[in-house]
Amino acid sequence: MRFAFDHNFDTDERSVLRVFIALRASLLLARNEASTDHLSVSEFEAYEGKQAFLNAKGVTTLACRAIATHPIGSPGSLGDEAVTLLCELLNAGNVTVQVRVYYALRTPS
């Protein structure tokens, strides 16, 4: 995560964009379903655990910072990918991620 934090303001967004895409892909692989509605209890717990792990590593804060510092609305942009990653982190109502987003919104950078 340190790399992505350090390069958040680079004019060439591609390296950080790849990090975001890889992080989101890891979450998609963890649930391996189009929706969390069809996961078994153990699969859901594993998915939620993956979300909590990434949250603990600073991914939620990283996504919030990218959303705050990059334009949203251009497909393939860092801002849009950050929104998509954050939505996947929040998917199924992960409380630890919700708390981190709350504090990211309330704490000035």
C-alpha contacts under 8 A as a table, 3 or more apart, distances in Angstrom:
res1	aa1	res2	aa2	distance
1	M	4	A	5.26
1	M	5	F	6.25
1	M	57	K	7.20
1	M	58	G	6.79
1	M	59	V	6.92
1	M	62	L	7.67
2	R	5	F	5.11
2	R	6	D	6.02
3	F	6	D	5.12
3	F	7	H	6.13
3	F	16	V	7.92
4	A	7	H	5.18
4	A	8	N	5.82
4	A	16	V	5.36
4	A	19	V	7.12
4	A	62	L	7.55
5	F	8	N	5.36
5	F	62	L	6.53
6	D	9	F	7.72
7	H	10	D	5.29
7	H	16	V	6.79
8	N	13	E	7.56
8	N	16	V	6.83
8	N	66	A	6.82
9	F	13	E	7.93
10	D	13	E	6.12
12	D	15	S	7.47
13	E	16	V	5.66
13	E	17	L	5.89
13	E	77	S	7.79
13	E	78	L	6.48
14	R	17	L	4.88
14	R	18	R	6.14
15	S	18	R	5.25
15	S	19	V	6.62
16	V	19	V	5.01
16	V	20	F	6.38
16	V	78	L	7.50
17	L	20	F	5.14
17	L	21	I	6.21
17	L	77	S	7.54
17	L	78	L	5.54
17	L	81	E	7.08
18	R	21	I	5.07
18	R	22	A	6.11
19	V	22	A	5.17
19	V	23	L	6.19
20	F	23	L	5.13
20	F	24	R	6.21
20	F	81	E	6.62
20	F	82	A	6.75
20	F	85	L	6.76
21	I	24	R	5.22
21	I	25	A	6.04
21	I	81	E	7.12
21	I	85	L	7.71
22	A	25	A	4.99
22	A	26	S	6.23
23	L	26	S	5.19
23	L	27	L	6.63
23	L	85	L	7.43
24	R	27	L	5.16
24	R	28	L	6.27
24	R	84	T	7.82
24	R	85	L	5.34
24	R	88	E	6.86
25	A	28	L	4.95
25	A	29	L	6.10
26	S	29	L	5.14
26	S	30	A	6.19
27	L	30	A	4.94
27	L	31	R	6.57
27	L	47	Y	7.16
27	L	50	K	6.84
27	L	51	Q	7.09
27	L	88	E	7.09
27	L	89	L	7.72
28	L	31	R	5.46
28	L	32	N	5.89
28	L	33	E	7.71
28	L	88	E	7.93
29	L	32	N	4.85
30	A	46	A	7.15
30	A	47	Y	5.33
30	A	50	K	7.11
31	R	35	S	7.99
31	R	36	T	6.93
31	R	39	L	7.40
31	R	43	E	6.92
31	R	44	F	7.24
31	R	47	Y	5.55
33	E	36	T	6.69
33	E	38	H	7.29
33	E	39	L	7.38
35	S	38	H	6.39
35	S	39	L	7.83
36	T	39	L	5.46
36	T	44	F	7.07
36	T	91	N	8.00
36	T	92	A	6.70
39	L	42	S	7.89
39	L	43	E	5.57
39	L	44	F	5.56
40	S	43	E	5.10
40	S	44	F	6.01
41	V	44	F	5.12
41	V	45	E	6.13
42	S	45	E	5.08
42	S	46	A	6.18
43	E	46	A	5.07
43	E	47	Y	6.16
44	F	47	Y	5.03
44	F	48	E	6.06
45	E	48	E	5.05
45	E	49	G	5.94
46	A	49	G	4.92
46	A	50	K	6.24
47	Y	50	K	5.11
47	Y	51	Q	6.39
48	E	51	Q	5.03
48	E	52	A	6.17
48	E	94	N	6.62
49	G	52	A	5.01
49	G	53	F	6.01
50	K	53	F	5.01
50	K	54	L	6.23
51	Q	54	L	5.31
51	Q	55	N	6.06
51	Q	89	L	5.59
51	Q	94	N	7.39
51	Q	97	V	7.53
52	A	55	N	4.92
52	A	56	A	6.07
52	A	94	N	7.66
52	A	96	T	6.42
52	A	97	V	6.89
53	F	56	A	5.13
53	F	57	K	6.38
54	L	57	K	5.03
54	L	58	G	6.57
54	L	59	V	5.51
54	L	60	T	7.44
55	N	58	G	5.28
55	N	59	V	5.23
55	N	60	T	5.26
55	N	61	T	7.75
55	N	89	L	7.84
55	N	96	T	7.44
55	N	97	V	6.12
55	N	100	R	7.78
56	A	59	V	7.44
58	G	61	T	5.32
58	G	62	L	6.12
59	V	62	L	4.92
59	V	63	A	6.09
60	T	63	A	5.14
60	T	64	C	6.18
60	T	86	L	6.53
60	T	89	L	7.36
60	T	97	V	6.71
60	T	100	R	6.80
60	T	101	V	6.86
61	T	64	C	5.09
61	T	65	R	6.10
61	T	100	R	7.07
61	T	101	V	7.20
61	T	104	A	6.55
62	L	65	R	5.14
62	L	66	A	6.21
63	A	66	A	5.12
63	A	67	I	6.17
63	A	82	A	4.91
63	A	83	V	7.07
63	A	85	L	6.98
63	A	86	L	6.11
64	C	67	I	5.08
64	C	68	A	6.20
64	C	82	A	7.32
64	C	86	L	7.56
64	C	101	V	7.14
64	C	104	A	6.79
65	R	68	A	5.04
65	R	69	T	6.17
66	A	69	T	5.13
66	A	70	H	5.73
66	A	78	L	7.03
66	A	79	G	5.90
66	A	82	A	6.17
67	I	70	H	5.60
67	I	71	P	7.31
67	I	72	I	7.24
67	I	79	G	5.06
67	I	80	D	7.69
67	I	82	A	5.99
67	I	83	V	6.58
69	T	79	G	7.71
70	H	78	L	6.68
70	H	79	G	4.89
71	P	74	S	7.46
71	P	77	S	7.86
71	P	78	L	7.97
71	P	79	G	5.47
71	P	80	D	7.74
72	I	77	S	7.49
72	I	79	G	4.93
72	I	80	D	5.27
73	G	77	S	7.90
73	G	79	G	7.70
73	G	80	D	6.29
74	S	77	S	5.51
74	S	79	G	7.92
74	S	80	D	6.61
75	P	80	D	6.29
76	G	80	D	6.47
76	G	81	E	6.55
77	S	80	D	5.30
77	S	81	E	6.20
78	L	81	E	5.10
78	L	82	A	6.00
79	G	82	A	5.10
79	G	83	V	6.39
80	D	83	V	5.14
80	D	84	T	6.32
81	E	84	T	4.98
81	E	85	L	6.07
82	A	85	L	5.06
82	A	86	L	6.04
83	V	86	L	5.09
83	V	87	C	6.13
84	T	87	C	5.14
84	T	88	E	6.36
85	L	88	E	5.14
85	L	89	L	6.24
86	L	89	L	4.93
86	L	90	L	6.14
87	C	90	L	5.03
87	C	91	N	5.92
88	E	91	N	4.93
89	L	94	N	7.30
89	L	97	V	6.68
90	L	93	G	5.50
90	L	94	N	5.51
90	L	97	V	6.17
90	L	98	Q	6.70
91	N	94	N	6.65
93	G	98	Q	7.42
94	N	97	V	5.55
94	N	98	Q	6.32
95	V	98	Q	4.89
95	V	99	V	6.16
96	T	99	V	5.23
96	T	100	R	6.37
97	V	100	R	5.07
97	V	101	V	6.18
98	Q	101	V	5.14
98	Q	102	Y	6.13
99	V	102	Y	5.01
99	V	103	Y	6.32
100	R	103	Y	5.19
100	R	104	A	6.07
101	V	104	A	4.93
101	V	105	L	6.16
102	Y	105	L	5.25
102	Y	106	R	6.28
103	Y	106	R	4.98
103	Y	107	T	5.82
104	A	107	T	5.40
104	A	108	P	7.72
105	L	108	P	7.60
